Amino acid sequence: MKKLVPFAIVAAGCVPSVSAAADVITELPAGRGVDYYADLRNEDNLYGFMGDYHSVHKIVFTEDGKVYIPNLLMRNTMPAYVEGVLDEAAGVVTVAAGQAVYVSPNISDVARLYMLDKSGVAGDVATKQFHAEPLRFKMGDDGALTLISSEEFPMFGIASESDPGVVYGIGADLRFVTTASVADKIKYYELKYVNDGNETSYSTTISGYTEGDDEWFKGFDPRYPDAWIKGTYVGEELRAASFQVVSFSMSDIPTIMAASTREIGESGSYEYTHYNFMPIAADRGAGTFSACKDGMFMTNVCTWGGDTPEVYQVYRDVSLSEIQLEASVPSDPLFLNYVANATSDGETEFKFRPGATGVGGDALLKDAMSLRYYVNGEPYVFRKSLYTRQQWDMELIPYTYQDNGAFVGHSDGETHYVYFLDLPADLKTIGVEVVYTMGGETNVSRRLVYDVVTGRTDYAGLADVAAGARDVESVEMFDLTGRRLSEVDAHKGVVIKRVRYSDGTMETVKEIVR
C-alpha cells in the first residue's frame, strides 16, 4: 500500500458568520420534498480530496419547474440552497452560475457557487471575469441527479464575488441518489471490534447494502454510527479508501476515517502512518468481512482547527457478519442526570441512556430507533425557529442524530444529552421513550418520566392510559426471548405485554405472571 504524503495547510479565507443577504436562499419553499444521499469528493487543505459520502439532504421540486438544491461545500457555516430549473424533456436541471450561498458582514464579502476550471478557479484571475458555465445535473430514471462535468470544467466550488481566484471550497464528482432507491437493498450486520483505547471488545448492529462493485456500510466507524463508509472491490479484496469524512464540526472542520499503522516515537508516544486504503477481507457469499488485524488500525483523525492532525479513536479486529433482524420491543430508557440552567444560555440538560437492546436482550438497529420526548406529559416538538441548527421541526429524533446543540452524544455511543430551551415556567416532568420500527412494525418502550420537582423517576406504561380515551384492539404476550405466547401457555415469570389501540398507537409493558 502506498503511503500518502501530507499536504501543506493553508489558512481559511472566509470568516464564518450568519448569512444576511436577501438573495441567499436559507429556507426551502413549498413543494415536493425528496430525501437524497449526496456523494462527492470534497477538497480539504490537509487531506486533499476526501470521500464525502451519503450525507442526507432534502431537495424540493416546485410546481413551476424550479428545483432547490443544497449547498454542500462548507455546508455548516454556509447553509443555503441554490435554485435550478428542470427541463423534463431533456432530464436536466440547470443551476445558473454565481448564485449566492453566504455573506460575511465582517468583510462585506459574498460567496457564490460556480463551476471551476482545471486550475481550480472560478474565472479569469487577471481580468476578474467569472465563468458563466452553469451547474447542470442529469436526472436518471430513478431520480438520481449527477453533476455534468467536462475537461474544461471538471469541478465546482465557492468563490468570493470580488475575485475568482479566491476559492473557499472545491468539490467534484457530485451525485445525489434518493434514499428511497436504497431502502429495498438494505442488509444488516453484527459489527464486532476492539476499542484500542480501553482494550475492550464491543458488538453492535449496523446496516449496509451492495451496489455493483461497491459495499456501503452505515455505522462501520463505531464513534460515528450515522456515517457511511464506502468500500470498492479490487479483485476479491474490498478496499475502503482512507480520508472518508465521518463528521463535520459546526465550523466545517472534518473528522476523517483512515487506515493506519503505528510505532512508538522518540517521545515515547505512538506515531501514526496513514495509508491510501484499508484492505477488508470479504466473503461475499457468506456476507462476512474482516479488517484491521496484524498491525493495521482504523483511526479517526482531526485537526480541530490546528496545524497538526491528531488521532482520536483507534479500533482493531473489526468484523462484520450478516444477520436477520426482527421487530422487537425496546428496553426502558435509563435516567442519568438533570440540570436546570446548565449553560450560560439557560439550557436545561437532560441526560439518559436509551435501551440499546430489546427487552429480551435481542439486538436492535440504532438506525431504526427514534426518540420521542415529552414535557409535562405532552409530546415535545423541537422547532427550527428555536433550535436553529436543525433543518426542520422535529418530534421523532433519530437515535444517532447529533447537532452539537440540542442533541449531543457521548463517545460511548449510548449516552444522550439533550439541551432544552425555553421550557414552561410550570415545568413538572420531562419524559422520553424509544420508538423502534423494523419490518413495517413499530414498537415503543415504556416512557421514562423524570419529575423535576421531586427528583424521582418513573415509567409510564399501560396503567397511565386514561380509561375510555381509546379502545383496545388487541393484546399480545411474549416471553423474554421474543416468542409469542398463546392464551393456553402456562407461563410464569416476566412477560412482555403489547397492546394495540384504536387510535393506531401501541404500548408495551413488562408484567410478572405468578
Backbone torsions as a table, in degrees:
resi	resn	phi	psi	omega
1	MET	NA	139.6	-176.4
2	LYS	-84.5	132.3	176.2
3	LYS	-77.1	147.8	177.6
4	LEU	-93.7	139.4	176.1
5	VAL	-87.7	127.7	-179.1
6	PRO	-59.4	144.4	176.8
7	PHE	-90.5	152.6	175.9
8	ALA	-67.7	147.5	179.7
9	ILE	-92.8	130.4	-179.8
10	VAL	-114.4	133.7	-179.2
11	ALA	-63.7	142.7	179.4
12	ALA	-65.4	145.8	-175.9
13	GLY	-101.0	4.1	-177.1
14	CYS	-135.6	132.9	178.7
15	VAL	-90.3	118.2	-178.4
16	PRO	-61.8	140.4	174.8
17	SER	-161.2	177.8	-176.2
18	VAL	-80.0	131.1	-179.1
19	SER	-68.8	139.7	-178.0
20	ALA	-134.0	7.8	-175.2
21	ALA	-82.7	140.6	-179.6
22	ALA	-66.3	-28.5	-177.5
23	ASP	-92.6	7.1	172.5
24	VAL	-90.1	121.0	-177.8
25	ILE	-87.1	110.4	-179.9
26	THR	-111.4	-11.4	179.1
27	GLU	-122.1	133.8	178.5
28	LEU	-73.7	136.8	176.4
29	PRO	-75.7	170.2	176.4
30	ALA	-67.9	141.4	179.5
31	GLY	167.1	-168.9	179.7
32	ARG	-85.2	109.0	-179.5
33	GLY	-89.3	133.3	179.4
34	VAL	-126.0	131.1	178.2
35	ASP	-83.2	132.9	-177.7
36	TYR	-128.2	151.8	161.9
37	TYR	-93.0	132.9	177.4
38	ALA	-105.2	133.2	177.2
39	ASP	-127.6	133.2	177.3
40	LEU	-160.0	167.6	166.7
41	ARG	-97.9	120.4	-172.6
42	ASN	-113.5	118.8	-173.8
43	GLU	-79.6	137.8	175.6
44	ASP	-125.6	144.8	-177.1
45	ASN	-61.4	-29.6	-177.4
46	LEU	-91.4	-47.7	-170.8
47	TYR	-94.0	-8.7	-171.7
48	GLY	78.8	-146.0	178.5
49	PHE	-76.9	122.5	178.7
50	MET	-101.0	151.3	170.9
51	GLY	-79.2	113.2	-178.4
52	ASP	-112.1	93.3	-164.8
53	TYR	-115.6	139.0	166.3
54	HIS	56.6	35.6	167.1
55	SER	-73.7	144.7	-172.4
56	VAL	-95.4	131.1	-179.4
57	HIS	-142.2	155.8	176.7
58	LYS	-105.6	131.2	173.6
59	ILE	-113.1	134.9	-175.7
60	VAL	-111.4	132.1	175.5
61	PHE	-109.6	122.6	-178.4
62	THR	-101.1	164.0	-175.1
63	GLU	-66.0	-23.5	-179.2
64	ASP	-88.8	14.8	174.7
65	GLY	86.5	9.0	178.4
66	LYS	-87.7	152.5	178.0
67	VAL	-131.7	130.3	-177.5
68	TYR	-111.9	116.2	-171.5
69	ILE	-115.3	135.9	-177.8
70	PRO	-72.6	148.3	169.2
71	ASN	-75.3	127.3	-175.6
72	LEU	-105.3	-10.0	179.7
73	LEU	-95.0	126.8	-174.8
74	MET	52.2	46.2	-169.0
75	ARG	-71.8	-19.7	176.9
76	ASN	-81.4	-36.7	178.3
77	THR	-88.1	-19.5	179.3
78	MET	-126.4	60.8	-178.9
79	PRO	-72.7	111.7	-176.3
80	ALA	-159.0	170.2	176.1
81	TYR	-126.0	152.9	172.1
82	VAL	-115.3	153.8	-175.0
83	GLU	-100.7	129.6	175.7
84	GLY	-120.1	169.0	178.1
85	VAL	-121.7	129.2	-177.9
86	LEU	-92.7	123.1	170.1
87	ASP	-99.5	98.3	-174.3
88	GLU	-64.1	-36.8	-178.7
89	ALA	-62.7	-43.4	-179.8
90	ALA	-85.7	-16.4	-176.5
91	GLY	66.4	41.2	-177.1
92	VAL	-131.4	135.7	172.2
93	VAL	-105.5	126.0	-178.5
94	THR	-111.7	124.8	179.5
95	VAL	-111.6	116.6	-177.9
96	ALA	-62.1	141.9	179.3
97	ALA	-67.4	151.7	171.6
98	GLY	84.1	15.2	178.1
99	GLN	-72.9	136.3	-176.3
100	ALA	-73.6	138.4	175.5
101	VAL	-124.3	-6.5	-177.2
102	TYR	-168.3	145.0	173.5
103	VAL	-128.9	130.4	175.8
104	SER	-102.5	107.0	179.4
105	PRO	-67.3	-18.2	-178.7
106	ASN	-67.7	-35.2	-177.8
107	ILE	-126.3	10.7	178.4
108	SER	52.7	42.4	-179.4
109	ASP	-110.6	143.2	176.7
110	VAL	-113.4	130.4	176.8
111	ALA	-97.3	132.3	-175.9
112	ARG	-129.5	156.6	-174.2
113	LEU	-97.1	131.8	-178.1
114	TYR	-141.7	160.4	160.0
115	MET	-76.0	144.0	-179.3
116	LEU	-111.0	147.0	178.8
117	ASP	-83.2	-175.6	-174.8
118	LYS	-61.0	-26.1	179.5
119	SER	-85.7	-1.4	175.5
120	GLY	81.5	25.2	177.9
121	VAL	-121.8	166.7	-172.4
122	ALA	-98.0	8.8	-180.0
123	GLY	171.7	-162.8	179.1
124	ASP	-82.5	112.2	-175.4
125	VAL	-65.5	-33.0	-177.4
126	ALA	-72.7	-44.5	-176.4
127	THR	-92.5	-10.1	-177.5
128	LYS	65.8	21.6	176.6
129	GLN	-89.2	129.0	-176.8
130	PHE	-89.3	152.2	174.7
131	HIS	-67.5	139.7	177.5
132	ALA	-97.9	2.1	-178.6
133	GLU	-60.3	121.7	179.2
134	PRO	-76.6	164.5	168.8
135	LEU	-86.3	123.0	-179.1
136	ARG	-120.6	132.6	-178.8
137	PHE	-115.3	130.1	173.1
138	LYS	-86.4	128.3	-179.5
139	MET	-97.6	125.0	178.5
140	GLY	-84.0	171.2	179.2
141	ASP	-62.9	-26.9	179.5
142	ASP	-89.3	7.2	179.4
143	GLY	90.5	-4.4	179.6
144	ALA	-64.1	143.6	178.4
145	LEU	-117.6	120.6	-177.8
146	THR	-118.5	124.0	179.4
147	LEU	-66.7	128.0	179.5
148	ILE	-85.2	119.2	178.4
149	SER	-113.2	172.1	-179.7
150	SER	-148.1	172.7	177.7
151	GLU	-62.9	-34.5	-179.7
152	GLU	-75.7	-38.1	-178.9
153	PHE	-127.0	82.9	-175.4
154	PRO	-86.9	-8.8	-173.3
155	MET	-137.0	171.8	171.2
156	PHE	-132.4	161.9	-177.8
157	GLY	-169.3	175.3	177.2
158	ILE	-108.9	126.8	-177.4
159	ALA	-130.5	154.9	174.5
160	SER	-67.3	137.3	-179.7
161	GLU	-68.6	-13.4	-178.8
162	SER	-90.8	-15.0	-175.9
163	ASP	-158.0	113.9	-179.4
164	PRO	-64.7	-13.5	178.6
165	GLY	-87.2	-10.2	178.0
166	VAL	-93.8	97.7	-174.4
167	VAL	-112.3	126.4	-175.6
168	TYR	-93.2	-23.7	-178.6
169	GLY	-156.4	144.4	-178.8
170	ILE	-131.9	135.5	177.0
171	GLY	-135.3	163.4	179.2
172	ALA	-153.8	161.0	175.6
173	ASP	55.0	46.0	-177.8
174	LEU	-78.8	133.0	177.4
175	ARG	-147.2	139.1	173.6
176	PHE	-112.3	129.7	173.0
177	VAL	-122.2	140.4	-178.2
178	THR	-67.5	141.1	176.7
179	THR	-64.6	-29.1	180.0
180	ALA	-65.1	-31.8	-178.6
181	SER	-71.2	-14.7	-179.1
182	VAL	-96.8	-25.0	-168.1
183	ALA	-54.9	-41.6	-175.7
184	ASP	-80.9	-0.5	178.8
185	LYS	-99.8	-6.5	-170.6
186	ILE	-65.9	134.9	172.3
187	LYS	-121.7	166.9	-176.9
188	TYR	-123.6	146.1	-176.2
189	TYR	-136.2	147.0	165.9
190	GLU	-88.4	121.2	177.6
191	LEU	-100.3	124.6	174.6
192	LYS	-118.5	143.6	-179.2
193	TYR	-162.2	164.5	173.8
194	VAL	-112.5	126.0	172.6
195	ASN	-80.7	112.4	-174.9
196	ASP	-66.2	-21.3	-178.0
197	GLY	-68.4	-35.5	-179.3
198	ASN	-123.2	10.4	177.3
199	GLU	54.2	38.5	-177.3
200	THR	-117.2	138.7	176.5
201	SER	-87.7	141.7	-179.3
202	TYR	-132.8	159.5	175.5
203	SER	-140.6	136.7	177.0
204	THR	-148.3	176.4	-179.2
205	THR	-114.2	131.2	179.5
206	ILE	-130.7	174.4	179.7
207	SER	-122.0	168.9	178.6
208	GLY	-176.3	-180.0	176.1
209	TYR	-161.4	165.7	179.7
210	THR	-111.0	135.3	178.3
211	GLU	-137.7	98.3	-178.2
212	GLY	63.6	-123.8	178.4
213	ASP	-91.0	11.1	-178.1
214	ASP	-111.0	140.8	168.9
215	GLU	-112.2	131.4	178.3
216	TRP	-114.2	131.2	179.9
217	PHE	-128.0	124.1	175.8
218	LYS	-100.4	116.8	-177.8
219	GLY	101.0	5.3	178.9
220	PHE	-59.5	-35.0	173.7
221	ASP	-88.3	109.8	-171.0
222	PRO	-58.9	-33.9	-177.6
223	ARG	-71.3	-24.3	-175.7
224	TYR	-126.0	75.7	-174.0
225	PRO	-65.0	-14.6	179.7
226	ASP	-91.8	-4.4	-177.7
227	ALA	-88.7	143.4	175.5
228	TRP	-98.0	139.3	173.6
229	ILE	-117.3	132.6	-178.3
230	LYS	-106.4	133.7	173.8
231	GLY	-122.5	146.5	-179.1
232	THR	-126.4	134.8	-179.5
233	TYR	-74.8	132.4	168.0
234	VAL	-121.0	99.9	-168.2
235	GLY	68.5	-129.2	178.2
236	GLU	-95.5	-6.3	-179.9
237	GLU	-90.0	132.4	175.1
238	LEU	-91.6	132.5	-178.5
239	ARG	-122.3	124.0	174.8
240	ALA	-101.2	112.7	-177.8
241	ALA	-60.2	140.9	172.7
242	SER	-70.3	168.0	176.3
243	PHE	64.2	38.3	167.9
244	GLN	-88.9	134.2	-177.1
245	VAL	-71.6	129.4	173.7
246	VAL	-109.8	-15.7	178.6
247	SER	-166.5	146.7	168.4
248	PHE	-115.6	135.5	172.3
249	SER	-71.2	170.9	179.5
250	MET	-65.8	-17.0	174.5
251	SER	-101.7	18.5	173.6
252	ASP	66.9	27.7	171.7
253	ILE	-84.9	122.3	-174.7
254	PRO	-82.3	145.1	162.6
255	THR	-107.2	131.1	-175.5
256	ILE	-121.2	154.9	172.0
257	MET	-91.5	136.0	178.6
258	ALA	-137.3	150.7	169.6
259	ALA	-90.0	126.7	-168.4
260	SER	-140.2	153.3	164.9
261	THR	-120.5	173.0	-177.2
262	ARG	-152.8	160.9	172.4
263	GLU	-151.1	159.2	-179.5
264	ILE	-79.4	124.0	-178.3
265	GLY	-85.6	-175.5	-178.4
266	GLU	-63.7	-26.4	-179.8
267	SER	-77.9	-10.0	-178.7
268	GLY	92.8	-2.3	178.4
269	SER	-107.2	165.2	-177.9
270	TYR	-70.5	140.3	170.9
271	GLU	-118.5	127.9	-172.1
272	TYR	-103.2	143.7	171.3
273	THR	-115.7	127.3	-176.5
274	HIS	-103.1	140.8	-174.1
275	TYR	-112.3	166.6	-177.8
276	ASN	-64.7	-34.0	-176.8
277	PHE	-154.2	161.2	176.3
278	MET	-103.3	118.7	175.8
279	PRO	-74.7	135.1	-180.0
280	ILE	-125.8	119.9	176.6
281	ALA	-73.8	126.5	-174.2
282	ALA	-125.9	136.3	168.4
283	ASP	-115.3	94.4	-172.6
284	ARG	-61.2	-40.7	-178.2
285	GLY	-64.3	-40.8	-178.4
286	ALA	-84.5	-15.1	-178.5
287	GLY	70.8	37.2	179.9
288	THR	-122.4	148.8	-177.7
289	PHE	-144.2	149.0	176.1
290	SER	-147.9	147.6	-177.2
291	ALA	-157.1	172.7	172.5
292	CYS	61.5	52.7	174.1
293	LYS	-122.1	167.2	174.9
294	ASP	55.7	46.4	172.8
295	GLY	91.5	-1.8	175.7
296	MET	-96.5	142.5	-178.9
297	PHE	-130.9	153.0	166.6
298	MET	-97.1	124.0	-176.6
299	THR	-123.8	156.1	169.7
300	ASN	-108.1	128.2	-173.0
301	VAL	-124.1	137.2	178.5
302	CYS	-154.1	152.3	176.1
303	THR	-99.3	-22.4	-174.8
304	TRP	51.0	36.5	175.2
305	GLY	88.8	-3.2	179.1
306	GLY	-88.9	-167.5	-177.5
307	ASP	-97.6	-10.3	-173.3
308	THR	-124.3	127.5	175.8
309	PRO	-69.9	139.1	179.8
310	GLU	-124.5	145.9	177.8
311	VAL	-88.9	128.1	-175.3
312	TYR	-111.1	-37.9	175.8
313	GLN	-128.1	145.9	-179.3
314	VAL	-135.7	128.6	179.9
315	TYR	-129.4	151.4	177.3
316	ARG	-144.9	173.3	178.2
317	ASP	50.2	55.5	-178.1
318	VAL	-90.3	132.8	177.6
319	SER	-143.8	150.6	177.8
320	LEU	-128.7	137.9	175.1
321	SER	-134.8	127.2	-178.7
322	GLU	-66.7	136.3	-179.0
323	ILE	-135.5	167.2	174.2
324	GLN	-106.3	140.2	178.9
325	LEU	-116.7	145.8	177.5
326	GLU	-120.5	163.8	174.8
327	ALA	-63.2	134.8	-177.5
328	SER	-138.1	160.4	175.5
329	VAL	-93.2	120.0	-179.2
330	PRO	-66.2	144.5	175.4
331	SER	-73.0	169.3	-173.0
332	ASP	-69.1	140.6	169.7
333	PRO	-64.5	151.2	-178.9
334	LEU	-113.6	122.4	178.4
335	PHE	-71.9	139.7	178.4
336	LEU	-121.8	-43.9	-175.4
337	ASN	-166.0	154.5	175.1
338	TYR	-140.5	131.1	178.2
339	VAL	-137.8	115.3	174.3
340	ALA	-76.6	143.4	179.9
341	ASN	51.3	51.5	-175.7
342	ALA	-74.0	-20.2	-178.6
343	THR	-126.8	170.1	179.5
344	SER	-65.2	-19.1	177.7
345	ASP	-87.6	4.5	178.5
346	GLY	78.9	19.5	-179.7
347	GLU	-73.0	146.3	177.4
348	THR	-100.7	121.7	-178.1
349	GLU	-90.8	129.6	174.8
350	PHE	-124.6	119.1	-174.0
351	LYS	-118.8	130.3	-178.9
352	PHE	-156.5	171.5	176.7
353	ARG	-125.5	112.2	177.6
354	PRO	-64.6	157.1	174.5
355	GLY	-67.1	118.6	-176.5
356	ALA	-88.7	-5.9	178.1
357	THR	-130.6	171.0	172.6
358	GLY	-74.5	170.4	-177.7
359	VAL	-63.8	-20.8	177.0
360	GLY	-96.2	10.2	-179.7
361	GLY	83.8	5.7	-178.8
362	ASP	-75.3	155.8	-176.3
363	ALA	-70.3	141.0	173.2
364	LEU	-117.2	149.2	175.5
365	LEU	-91.8	116.4	-178.1
366	LYS	-58.2	-31.8	-179.0
367	ASP	-67.1	-17.6	179.1
368	ALA	-100.8	6.3	-177.9
369	MET	-105.4	140.1	174.2
370	SER	-132.0	163.9	-179.2
371	LEU	-123.1	130.7	175.5
372	ARG	-114.8	128.9	-176.2
373	TYR	-104.5	154.0	179.6
374	TYR	-132.5	141.1	172.9
375	VAL	-125.4	122.4	-175.7
376	ASN	54.0	37.1	175.1
377	GLY	83.7	-4.5	-179.0
378	GLU	-107.8	142.7	177.4
379	PRO	-55.9	136.0	-176.4
380	TYR	-103.8	131.6	178.5
381	VAL	-106.5	124.4	174.9
382	PHE	-84.5	103.7	-172.7
383	ARG	-90.6	137.5	-178.0
384	LYS	-58.7	-32.2	-179.5
385	SER	-62.4	-25.2	179.9
386	LEU	-104.5	-44.6	179.5
387	TYR	-99.1	86.4	-164.2
388	THR	-74.3	-10.7	179.2
389	ARG	-81.8	-7.7	177.9
390	GLN	-83.8	159.2	176.0
391	GLN	-89.2	-22.3	-179.6
392	TRP	-159.4	171.6	176.4
393	ASP	-62.2	140.8	-176.5
394	MET	-134.5	129.3	172.7
395	GLU	-111.1	-48.5	172.6
396	LEU	-90.7	116.0	-175.8
397	ILE	-100.5	119.6	177.8
398	PRO	-55.5	141.7	-176.9
399	TYR	-53.1	-40.0	-174.1
400	THR	-90.5	1.6	-175.4
401	TYR	-71.5	129.8	174.8
402	GLN	-137.7	139.8	175.6
403	ASP	-129.8	6.3	-177.8
404	ASN	53.8	28.0	175.7
405	GLY	-130.3	-91.6	177.1
406	ALA	-76.6	-30.1	-173.9
407	PHE	-121.7	118.5	-177.1
408	VAL	-130.6	132.5	178.7
409	GLY	-102.5	153.9	176.8
410	HIS	-88.9	158.2	-179.8
411	SER	-65.3	-15.6	177.9
412	ASP	-76.4	-7.1	178.2
413	GLY	76.8	0.5	-176.3
414	GLU	-119.8	-44.3	-174.9
415	THR	-72.0	134.2	-179.5
416	HIS	-115.2	137.1	171.4
417	TYR	-114.8	128.9	175.9
418	VAL	-121.4	132.1	-178.8
419	TYR	-114.8	105.4	-177.6
420	PHE	-85.1	143.5	174.8
421	LEU	-114.4	145.1	169.1
422	ASP	54.3	48.5	175.2
423	LEU	-72.6	155.2	-176.4
424	PRO	-62.9	150.6	-179.7
425	ALA	-62.9	-29.7	-179.6
426	ASP	-96.2	35.7	-179.0
427	LEU	-56.2	127.2	179.4
428	LYS	-116.9	-46.2	-176.3
429	THR	-140.0	151.0	168.9
430	ILE	-123.9	132.8	-178.7
431	GLY	-131.5	161.3	176.5
432	VAL	-152.1	142.4	176.0
433	GLU	-135.0	154.8	-179.9
434	VAL	-99.0	128.4	178.6
435	VAL	-110.8	125.1	-175.4
436	TYR	-124.9	120.7	-179.8
437	THR	-117.6	120.0	-178.8
438	MET	-147.5	132.4	178.1
439	GLY	61.7	32.3	178.8
440	GLY	79.1	3.4	-179.5
441	GLU	-116.6	137.6	-179.3
442	THR	-113.7	128.1	174.4
443	ASN	-120.5	148.7	-176.9
444	VAL	-125.8	135.1	176.6
445	SER	-71.3	170.1	167.3
446	ARG	-65.1	150.8	-177.6
447	ARG	-87.5	120.8	171.7
448	LEU	-71.9	126.1	-179.8
449	VAL	-122.9	121.4	177.4
450	TYR	-106.3	125.8	178.6
451	ASP	-90.4	110.4	-174.8
452	VAL	-72.1	-16.8	-179.6
453	VAL	-83.0	-47.0	-176.9
454	THR	-94.4	-17.9	-176.6
455	GLY	77.6	13.4	-178.9
456	ARG	-96.4	155.0	175.1
457	THR	-118.2	150.8	178.3
458	ASP	-150.4	176.5	178.2
459	TYR	-124.6	127.9	177.0
460	ALA	-88.0	124.0	179.7
461	GLY	-136.3	-145.2	-175.0
462	LEU	-63.6	-32.0	-177.2
463	ALA	-67.2	-16.6	-176.2
464	ASP	-92.5	-2.3	180.0
465	VAL	-77.1	127.5	-178.3
466	ALA	-63.7	133.2	-179.1
467	ALA	-62.3	131.9	176.8
468	GLY	81.6	-6.0	-177.8
469	ALA	-71.2	-27.9	178.7
470	ARG	-157.9	156.2	-176.8
471	ASP	-94.3	145.5	175.4
472	VAL	-82.1	124.6	179.4
473	GLU	-94.9	-35.0	180.0
474	SER	-159.3	154.5	176.4
475	VAL	-130.7	128.8	178.4
476	GLU	-124.5	146.4	179.8
477	MET	-121.6	140.8	-180.0
478	PHE	-135.0	150.5	170.2
479	ASP	-85.1	179.5	-173.8
480	LEU	-72.5	-8.2	174.0
481	THR	-90.2	-4.3	-178.1
482	GLY	93.7	1.0	179.8
483	ARG	-74.3	129.6	179.7
484	ARG	-68.3	136.5	179.4
485	LEU	-102.6	134.0	176.4
486	SER	-84.5	169.0	-178.4
487	GLU	-63.9	-25.9	-176.4
488	VAL	-92.8	-2.7	179.1
489	ASP	-63.8	127.1	175.4
490	ALA	-88.7	84.7	-173.6
491	HIS	-114.3	128.1	175.4
492	LYS	-119.4	147.9	-178.9
493	GLY	114.4	-157.8	-177.1
494	VAL	-82.1	130.2	175.6
495	VAL	-127.5	162.3	176.3
496	ILE	-105.7	123.1	180.0
497	LYS	-106.8	122.6	-179.8
498	ARG	-117.2	125.0	-176.3
499	VAL	-118.0	128.3	174.4
500	ARG	-102.7	138.4	-177.2
501	TYR	-111.9	163.6	-177.2
502	SER	-66.9	-19.5	179.6
503	ASP	-87.8	8.1	177.2
504	GLY	91.1	-6.9	-179.4
505	THR	-84.8	166.6	-178.7
506	MET	-147.2	138.5	179.4
507	GLU	-134.2	151.2	-179.6
508	THR	-128.1	153.1	179.4
509	VAL	-154.3	149.1	173.6
510	LYS	-86.3	138.2	175.5
511	GLU	-132.9	153.7	177.6
512	ILE	-106.8	120.8	177.2
513	VAL	-97.0	121.9	-176.3
514	ARG	-105.1	NA	NA
